[in-house]
């Protein structure tokens, strides 16, 4: 089995490529222009929020372990969260500084 928590029916449906729920498909990102830049900044904001929460939880773990424990791996994960924030901000900034033309972006789809 592939580790799905539901029964064999769910595993079979997922292998067939079907959607597990009947809800609507997520909206696609805008093709270009200002709408795409706004979309990328919102996405970056969500990632930044998640990374900040993770860093706070990791810092709580560092304080809980204290100076006597081995906290190197926790600090390493905090650094990875900073990288994640930086990458997302660079991506969002790139869509702001170098926006795709809406017509050119639509013709590629």
N, C-alpha and C positions, 0 to 999 in steps of 0.2 A: 504494500500500500504506500501511497505517497504522503501519508500523515494527515489527511483530512479528518476532522473530528466527526463528521456525519457518517452515515452508513455507506454501503457499497454503491447505492444509487447516486449519491452526490459525487462520488469519485468518478463514476462512469460518465455522468453529465459533464463534469469539468474536463475530462479527457476528450470529450467530443467537441469541445470548443464552445459550448453553449454558455450563456450568462447564467450564473447561479440564482439570480433574483430577477423578478419581472419588472423592475424599476426602469426608468428611462436612462438612456445612455448619457454619460457626462457631456457637457457642452464642449465643443472644440475651441481651442484658443483662437483669437482673432488672427486674421492673415497677416496684418502688418499695421503700420502707422501708430498713432497715439493709443489706440485701443489695445494693441499688442504690448506696448510699453507699460500701460497701466496693469494689464494682466500679469506681466512678468514681475512688476513691483509687488503686486498682491501675493504672488507665489513666493517671492523672496521674503516678504514679511512673515508669511506662515512658517517658512523654514527657519528664519531668524528667531521667531518666537519659540519654536520647538527646540532649537539649539540652546537658547538662553535658559529654558526650563531644564533641559538636560544638564547644562553646566551648573545650575543651582542645586540640582539633586546630587550631582557628583561632588560639589563642594560640601554639601551636607554629609556625604559619606566620608569625605576627608576629615571634617571636624569630628565625626563620630569615631573614626579610627584613631585620630590623634597623632601627635608627633612620634610616638613610639612605633606605630605600624608602618607597613609598606604601602605608600599611597602613590607610587610612581605610575602605576597603570591608570589610576583615576585622573591624575594630572595629564597623562597622555591623551585620554579621551576628552578632557577639556580642551586641549590644543586641537584635536580633530574637530571639535565643534566650532572653534574659531576659524579653521580652514573652511568648514562648511558655510559659515556665515559669509566669509570673504568671497567664496566662489559664487554664491547666490547673488551677492551684491554686484559683482563684476558682470554677471549675466544680465541682470536687470539694467545696470548702467549702460551696457552695450546696446540694448534695445532702445534706450533713450537717446544716446548719442548718435547711433547709426541705424535709424529706423528703416525698415523695408518699405518700399513703395507698395501700397495696397494692391494696385493692379498687377504689378510684377509678382507679388507673392501669391495672388489668386491663380495666375496662369501656371504656376509650378505645381499646383495641387492636382 
